[in-house]
């Protein structure tokens, strides 16, 4: 299973849960970002009709740039999703601003005049699917484990993102990567 396969599957699933202009839509990003819409009446038809392969570079900031463009084009803040699930097969391009990618994303949202409440509550899940295409995995610093609303995941098991759907882990709703890890690891079999 490739990062691309996982990303397309998760994009399809979550796009059906979104409302308004983002319903049945997803972002593909490379050097720039493109908003795509699924074609067809069913998830099977959506995948059969999908021929988008815009991938290569991992310019995470292009997603923030696309949010900015959509807002400037008149899309109301209430229409935007309150976070993004970003799947990649390696580290993201470094940001030249001496900030983490998450800090830069939030700065771009503020500059685009998203409300402080929206920016402070915006969630980003960075899901890394290991890939040895580049000969060895790359390491990036996208933010600390205790950064609120920034979550890091790795591997092929998507169950850890159940908290996005309101699922609690032992009555805990994780607010950071560290809390997500500790909650996911707090299982009877692991505590023996």
Rosetta blueprint (number, residue, H / E / L):
1 X L
2 X L
3 X H
4 X H
5 X H
6 X H
7 X H
8 X H
9 X H
10 X H
11 X H
12 X H
13 X H
14 X H
15 X H
16 X L
17 X L
18 X L
19 X L
20 X H
21 X H
22 X H
23 X L
24 X L
25 X E
26 X E
27 X E
28 X E
29 X E
30 X L
31 X L
32 X L
33 X E
34 X E
35 X E
36 X E
37 X E
38 X L
39 X L
40 X L
41 X L
42 X L
43 X H
44 X H
45 X H
46 X H
47 X H
48 X H
49 X H
50 X L
51 X L
52 X L
53 X L
54 X L
55 X L
56 X L
57 X L
58 X L
59 X L
60 X L
61 X H
62 X H
63 X H
64 X H
65 X H
66 X H
67 X H
68 X H
69 X H
70 X H
71 X H
72 X H
73 X L
74 X L
75 X L
76 X L
77 X H
78 X H
79 X H
80 X L
81 X L
82 X L
83 X E
84 X E
85 X E
86 X E
87 X E
88 X E
89 X L
90 X L
91 X L
92 X L
93 X L
94 X L
95 X L
96 X L
97 X L
98 X L
99 X L
100 X L
101 X H
102 X H
103 X H
104 X H
105 X H
106 X H
107 X H
108 X H
109 X H
110 X H
111 X H
112 X L
113 X L
114 X L
115 X L
116 X H
117 X H
118 X H
119 X H
120 X H
121 X H
122 X L
123 X E
124 X E
125 X E
126 X E
127 X E
128 X E
129 X L
130 X L
131 X L
132 X L
133 X L
134 X L
135 X L
136 X L
137 X L
138 X L
139 X L
140 X L
141 X L
142 X L
143 X L
144 X L
145 X L
146 X L
147 X L
148 X L
149 X L
150 X E
151 X E
152 X E
153 X E
154 X E
155 X L
156 X L
157 X L
158 X H
159 X H
160 X H
161 X H
162 X H
163 X H
164 X H
165 X H
166 X L
167 X L
168 X L
169 X E
170 X L
171 X L
172 X E
173 X L
174 X L
175 X L
176 X L
177 X H
178 X H
179 X H
180 X H
181 X H
182 X H
183 X H
184 X H
185 X H
186 X L
187 X L
188 X L
189 X L
190 X L
191 X L
192 X L
